[in-house]
Amino acid sequence: EEYLEYSHDIPLHEHIGPDPELRAMLQSLDPSIPRWVFTASIEPHARRCLELLGVSDLFEGVIDVRAVDWVTKHDADAYHAAMKIANVTDPNRCLFLDDSTSNMRAAKKVGWRTVLVGEYGRDCGGKIECADADVTVGRVHELRDIAPGLFVEDAAPAGAAAV
């Protein structure tokens, strides 16, 4: 616990600022679709990031590493635990946006729909290939382009959940 608090005590405001485009996109999602943040980090860190982005009020909650009993997002058990927390029984109702191919693999194994965010590797800079991603986008802001049915202008399937 002490280590987690220490390692996440960084000046986020130097790296993250308000993102009006992200806020507008999230606000235009069908309000009947619950939105959750599922992070390998700890909730206080995730909340700080969301607050700096200006979107903290647009999510049902944060599912962090503590909430899934310290299981990493590389493990299918973390996704089962997240579904339980979000009160979702049908994995196909979960749309997962993430930048990790390992996380895509685990989410797909559970039956979630997957969107890989980022076309180039953070470390290598090379083009990312991920067979477990249903779709790849350069930025999360492109969600409307690939899933227009999730937005208010277009009816979303009843009971869908974005995680």
Backbone bond lengths (Angstrom), bond angles and torsions (degrees), N, CA, C in turn:
res aa  C-N    CA-C-N  psi(-1)  N-CA   C-N-CA  omega(-1)  CA-C   N-CA-C  phi
1 E - - - 1.453 - - 1.525 110.71 -
2 E 1.307 116.25 -48.57 1.461 120.33 -179.02 1.528 110.54 -61.07
3 Y 1.321 115.55 -42.41 1.461 119.86 179.70 1.531 110.66 -62.34
4 L 1.328 117.13 -44.25 1.463 120.56 -179.56 1.520 111.50 -60.82
5 E 1.310 116.42 -44.31 1.461 120.22 178.96 1.528 109.72 -62.65
6 Y 1.325 117.08 -44.85 1.458 121.83 -179.38 1.530 111.35 -63.26
7 S 1.325 116.76 -47.25 1.466 120.48 -175.14 1.525 113.08 -70.11
8 H 1.317 117.41 -19.15 1.464 120.70 178.91 1.524 112.47 -101.36
9 D 1.316 116.83 3.52 1.460 121.50 178.68 1.529 108.65 -87.22
10 I 1.322 114.94 73.92 1.458 121.39 -178.35 1.525 109.03 -122.95
11 P 1.327 117.60 158.55 1.472 120.70 -178.36 1.529 111.26 -77.14
12 L 1.308 116.56 75.94 1.461 121.22 -177.26 1.523 112.40 -58.11
13 H 1.317 116.88 -32.92 1.465 120.71 -178.23 1.534 112.10 -61.14
14 E 1.314 117.26 -18.11 1.466 120.96 177.15 1.533 111.71 -79.45
15 H 1.336 116.60 -14.13 1.460 121.06 -174.69 1.523 113.93 -122.62
16 I 1.330 116.60 -21.11 1.461 120.92 -175.14 1.521 108.81 -127.39
17 G 1.320 115.32 134.90 1.458 120.19 177.24 1.512 110.02 -137.52
18 P 1.305 117.35 177.44 1.463 121.39 179.57 1.532 111.45 -54.84
19 D 1.328 114.95 140.63 1.462 120.96 179.52 1.531 107.66 -126.22
20 P 1.328 117.55 84.55 1.470 120.91 -178.04 1.533 113.13 -59.03
21 E 1.329 117.22 -32.72 1.464 120.75 179.17 1.534 110.43 -65.77
22 L 1.331 116.84 -42.05 1.458 121.18 177.48 1.521 110.29 -65.27
23 R 1.319 116.53 -44.24 1.465 120.82 179.52 1.531 110.57 -59.29
24 A 1.315 117.07 -46.64 1.468 120.99 -179.63 1.525 110.93 -61.62
25 M 1.338 116.32 -41.50 1.460 120.21 179.44 1.526 110.56 -63.96
26 L 1.321 117.01 -45.85 1.470 120.36 -179.75 1.528 111.30 -65.78
27 Q 1.313 117.85 -37.68 1.462 121.08 179.52 1.520 111.89 -67.42
28 S 1.324 117.38 -25.50 1.457 119.69 -178.69 1.529 112.64 -87.59
29 L 1.333 117.20 -2.93 1.473 119.89 173.54 1.517 109.69 -65.03
30 D 1.310 116.36 147.46 1.457 121.26 176.81 1.529 108.79 -53.76
31 P 1.338 117.71 122.51 1.471 119.69 -176.27 1.527 114.36 -66.08
32 S 1.320 117.88 -13.43 1.470 119.25 178.10 1.532 111.64 -79.57
33 I 1.317 117.14 -8.22 1.467 121.63 -179.52 1.527 109.01 -95.11
34 P 1.328 117.43 114.24 1.473 118.97 177.56 1.524 111.02 -69.65
35 R 1.317 115.25 141.13 1.461 121.95 -179.72 1.524 108.80 -118.52
36 W 1.310 115.54 131.48 1.465 122.26 179.74 1.519 109.55 -127.47
37 V 1.303 116.25 152.08 1.461 122.13 169.89 1.522 105.75 -100.80
38 F 1.320 116.10 126.04 1.465 122.66 178.59 1.519 106.02 -116.77
39 T 1.318 116.97 109.65 1.461 121.32 -172.27 1.523 112.89 -125.51
40 A 1.313 115.42 147.30 1.464 121.57 173.89 1.521 110.07 -81.37
41 S 1.296 115.89 -3.41 1.459 122.44 -179.68 1.533 109.26 -92.24
42 I 1.328 115.52 -162.15 1.460 120.77 177.32 1.529 109.30 -106.04
43 E 1.322 115.06 152.15 1.460 120.35 -174.67 1.530 114.01 -55.08
44 P 1.334 120.34 -46.08 1.469 118.23 -179.34 1.534 113.30 -57.89
45 H 1.325 116.41 -38.48 1.467 120.26 178.17 1.532 110.04 -65.43
46 A 1.321 116.65 -46.63 1.464 120.70 179.78 1.526 110.80 -61.05
47 R 1.317 116.76 -42.53 1.479 120.09 179.47 1.529 111.30 -63.59
48 R 1.329 116.77 -39.27 1.470 119.42 176.81 1.531 110.41 -61.25
49 C 1.313 116.98 -42.82 1.470 121.00 178.96 1.533 110.19 -63.07
50 L 1.317 116.77 -45.88 1.466 120.93 -179.61 1.524 111.52 -62.56
51 E 1.317 116.06 -40.22 1.470 120.04 178.66 1.522 110.81 -64.45
52 L 1.317 117.61 -43.96 1.458 120.77 179.09 1.529 111.78 -64.44
53 L 1.323 117.09 -34.99 1.458 121.22 176.68 1.532 111.84 -72.99
54 G 1.338 116.37 -19.73 1.460 120.83 -178.96 1.514 113.63 82.32
55 V 1.358 116.76 29.61 1.466 120.56 -177.12 1.527 113.15 -129.18
56 S 1.317 117.71 10.37 1.470 120.35 -172.56 1.525 113.16 -61.60
57 D 1.318 117.34 -26.64 1.461 120.78 -178.05 1.530 113.09 -83.14
58 L 1.317 117.99 0.33 1.463 121.26 -173.91 1.525 114.14 -102.04
59 F 1.332 116.54 10.16 1.465 120.56 -179.23 1.516 110.80 -124.48
60 E 1.330 114.93 149.63 1.471 121.15 176.99 1.522 110.35 -66.13
61 G 1.319 115.20 -36.07 1.452 119.84 -177.99 1.516 111.16 174.89
62 V 1.321 114.12 -177.24 1.462 122.00 179.48 1.529 108.09 -117.80
63 I 1.311 115.53 127.39 1.459 122.09 174.23 1.521 105.65 -103.93
64 D 1.320 116.18 109.17 1.466 120.12 -175.62 1.520 111.82 -108.49
65 V 1.309 115.37 -178.23 1.459 121.50 -177.39 1.535 111.52 -61.11
66 R 1.308 117.21 -31.84 1.469 120.24 177.53 1.526 110.64 -67.51
67 A 1.338 116.36 -41.72 1.466 121.07 -176.41 1.527 112.25 -64.56
68 V 1.334 116.68 -26.34 1.468 120.33 -179.83 1.531 110.62 -103.84
69 D 1.328 115.25 27.79 1.464 122.18 175.76 1.523 113.40 57.46
70 W 1.319 116.48 40.20 1.456 123.35 174.10 1.531 113.71 67.94
71 V 1.324 117.41 13.88 1.458 120.95 176.68 1.525 107.57 -80.06
72 T 1.312 117.56 134.85 1.468 119.73 -178.03 1.528 111.15 -77.20
73 K 1.329 114.88 163.78 1.463 119.78 178.03 1.522 112.21 -74.38
74 H 1.326 117.58 0.91 1.464 121.20 173.68 1.528 110.41 -84.10
75 D 1.319 116.89 -6.09 1.465 123.65 -174.22 1.530 110.37 -113.50
76 A 1.314 116.93 130.62 1.466 122.00 -179.17 1.531 112.33 -56.81
77 D 1.320 117.68 -29.66 1.466 120.32 -179.70 1.527 112.15 -60.34
78 A 1.320 117.61 -31.42 1.466 120.75 178.50 1.531 110.50 -64.03
79 Y 1.315 117.11 -35.89 1.466 121.69 -178.82 1.522 111.02 -73.28
80 H 1.319 116.11 -37.67 1.471 119.35 174.85 1.527 110.14 -62.69
81 A 1.319 116.57 -42.87 1.467 120.62 178.85 1.527 110.87 -65.11
82 A 1.317 117.41 -40.75 1.470 120.86 178.44 1.527 111.13 -62.70
83 M 1.317 116.59 -39.61 1.467 119.81 178.32 1.518 110.61 -63.24
84 K 1.314 116.34 -41.48 1.461 120.27 179.13 1.533 110.45 -61.46
85 I 1.335 116.83 -45.16 1.457 121.59 179.48 1.530 110.74 -62.68
86 A 1.330 116.70 -41.61 1.465 121.79 -178.57 1.528 112.24 -81.67
87 N 1.319 116.42 -1.28 1.468 121.85 179.46 1.537 112.14 59.75
88 V 1.337 115.10 45.41 1.458 122.08 177.85 1.524 107.66 -116.00
89 T 1.324 116.75 129.05 1.470 120.22 -179.63 1.524 113.00 -102.82
90 D 1.325 117.96 -25.97 1.456 122.08 -178.43 1.530 109.09 -99.85
91 P 1.339 117.98 109.53 1.465 119.98 -177.69 1.527 113.25 -59.70
92 N 1.322 118.36 -27.17 1.455 121.59 179.44 1.530 112.03 -67.17
93 R 1.315 116.74 -13.94 1.473 121.81 177.58 1.527 111.49 -83.76
94 C 1.328 116.82 -4.82 1.462 120.57 -179.00 1.519 109.89 -98.15
95 L 1.307 115.89 125.23 1.455 122.42 174.34 1.517 106.66 -109.76
96 F 1.311 115.81 117.64 1.460 123.14 -172.70 1.517 110.36 -108.83
97 L 1.321 116.52 121.83 1.459 122.85 176.25 1.520 107.49 -111.54
98 D 1.332 117.20 125.17 1.450 121.08 -175.76 1.524 108.43 -157.72
99 D 1.330 115.78 163.78 1.468 119.84 -179.80 1.526 113.27 -107.09
100 S 1.321 117.32 10.29 1.458 121.07 -176.95 1.530 111.43 -113.12
101 T 1.325 116.12 126.64 1.463 119.32 178.03 1.527 111.13 -67.37
102 S 1.325 117.28 -32.65 1.472 120.09 176.78 1.517 110.82 -64.07
103 N 1.324 116.51 -39.37 1.461 120.46 177.90 1.529 110.78 -68.88
104 M 1.322 117.05 -35.67 1.473 120.73 176.57 1.524 109.69 -59.53
105 R 1.320 115.66 -44.71 1.471 121.17 -178.73 1.528 111.05 -60.03
106 A 1.331 116.92 -46.18 1.472 120.54 -178.88 1.523 110.99 -66.90
107 A 1.328 117.51 -42.94 1.466 121.07 -179.46 1.527 110.60 -64.55
108 K 1.310 116.34 -42.64 1.470 120.72 -179.87 1.525 110.32 -64.62
109 K 1.336 117.38 -37.25 1.468 122.23 178.47 1.526 111.06 -59.18
110 V 1.329 116.50 -34.16 1.465 121.66 -179.46 1.530 111.42 -81.29
111 G 1.337 116.91 -18.65 1.454 120.44 179.20 1.524 114.63 108.08
112 W 1.332 116.52 9.84 1.467 120.10 178.31 1.526 109.65 -75.51
113 R 1.314 115.44 153.06 1.464 121.54 170.15 1.531 106.44 -81.86
114 T 1.324 117.55 139.83 1.463 120.28 -169.05 1.529 112.83 -127.24
115 V 1.333 114.07 139.71 1.462 121.91 175.16 1.526 107.34 -129.23
116 L 1.313 116.06 115.49 1.455 120.68 175.87 1.528 107.75 -82.35
117 V 1.323 115.94 124.29 1.465 121.30 -179.87 1.528 107.98 -101.96
118 G 1.314 115.43 114.08 1.458 121.45 -177.94 1.510 109.58 115.23
119 E 1.297 115.94 123.04 1.466 120.61 -177.63 1.526 112.72 -96.88
120 Y 1.341 115.65 -13.18 1.458 120.23 -178.06 1.518 110.08 -127.26
121 G 1.322 117.30 141.91 1.458 122.58 -178.17 1.522 112.31 -64.58
122 R 1.325 115.52 140.00 1.468 121.01 179.31 1.526 111.13 -64.42
123 D 1.319 116.63 -38.46 1.458 120.47 -174.69 1.526 112.86 -90.74
124 C 1.325 116.38 -44.60 1.467 119.83 -173.93 1.522 112.82 -93.35
125 G 1.332 117.93 -24.09 1.453 121.32 -179.08 1.516 113.90 78.19
126 G 1.333 115.95 -3.09 1.463 120.22 -179.74 1.526 112.14 -81.27
127 K 1.321 116.08 160.70 1.461 122.90 178.37 1.527 109.18 -62.24
128 I 1.339 116.01 133.23 1.469 121.30 -179.07 1.524 109.65 -90.18
129 E 1.302 115.63 133.68 1.465 122.91 172.77 1.517 106.98 -114.44
130 C 1.324 116.91 130.12 1.465 120.06 -179.17 1.521 110.12 -146.24
131 A 1.315 115.77 103.75 1.458 121.25 -179.19 1.528 112.21 -65.67
132 D 1.334 116.89 -21.20 1.465 119.90 -177.67 1.522 113.15 -87.47
133 A 1.311 117.70 -4.92 1.462 121.08 175.90 1.524 108.54 -88.85
134 D 1.319 115.86 127.61 1.465 119.15 175.39 1.528 109.53 -67.53
135 V 1.328 115.05 -36.12 1.461 122.06 -178.77 1.528 107.95 -146.52
136 T 1.323 116.15 150.44 1.462 121.57 172.96 1.523 108.29 -121.37
137 V 1.338 115.58 135.41 1.460 121.28 176.52 1.524 108.71 -127.66
138 G 1.313 116.05 155.45 1.450 119.88 178.50 1.520 112.29 -74.18
139 R 1.328 115.81 -35.43 1.475 122.09 -177.69 1.527 109.12 -140.37
140 V 1.318 116.55 150.00 1.464 121.42 178.76 1.526 110.59 -60.40
141 H 1.304 116.75 -25.95 1.464 122.42 -179.43 1.531 112.06 -61.38
142 E 1.314 117.76 -15.64 1.467 122.56 -178.71 1.527 113.21 -85.16
143 L 1.318 117.93 5.84 1.467 120.91 -177.58 1.528 111.74 -55.58
144 R 1.322 117.89 -42.29 1.475 120.76 -179.99 1.526 111.14 -58.07
145 D 1.332 117.21 -36.07 1.459 120.97 -178.87 1.523 112.55 -66.23
146 I 1.321 116.62 -34.82 1.471 119.48 -175.04 1.527 113.20 -98.93
147 A 1.344 117.55 -17.13 1.468 121.01 -178.20 1.530 110.06 -141.26
148 P 1.326 117.89 62.32 1.469 120.19 -176.72 1.524 113.60 -61.00
149 G 1.319 118.02 -24.45 1.463 121.42 -179.56 1.515 114.31 -67.74
150 L 1.329 117.56 -11.81 1.464 120.98 178.96 1.528 112.31 -84.28
151 F 1.310 116.62 -7.25 1.451 120.26 -172.97 1.520 111.97 -103.43
152 V 1.313 115.54 158.21 1.459 123.12 -172.86 1.522 112.54 -53.73
153 E 1.318 117.95 -40.27 1.451 120.37 -178.66 1.518 112.21 -63.39
154 D 1.310 116.45 -25.55 1.457 122.76 -179.67 1.517 108.44 -122.17
155 A 1.315 117.60 131.55 1.467 120.70 -176.83 1.521 111.44 -65.64
156 A 1.313 116.59 131.28 1.465 122.07 175.99 1.513 109.16 -90.36
157 P 1.324 117.62 152.24 1.469 120.41 176.71 1.529 110.43 -60.63
158 A 1.302 116.56 137.14 1.472 120.86 179.44 1.502 110.23 -58.58
159 G 1.316 115.72 134.78 1.467 121.64 175.40 1.511 114.95 82.39
160 A 1.338 118.56 5.52 1.462 120.04 178.43 1.512 109.75 -67.98
161 A 1.303 116.77 151.01 1.470 121.21 178.18 1.517 108.69 -135.50
162 A 1.314 115.63 137.36 1.472 120.25 175.20 1.512 107.91 -105.27
163 V 1.326 117.15 126.61 1.469 121.88 179.24 1.508 108.31 -124.27
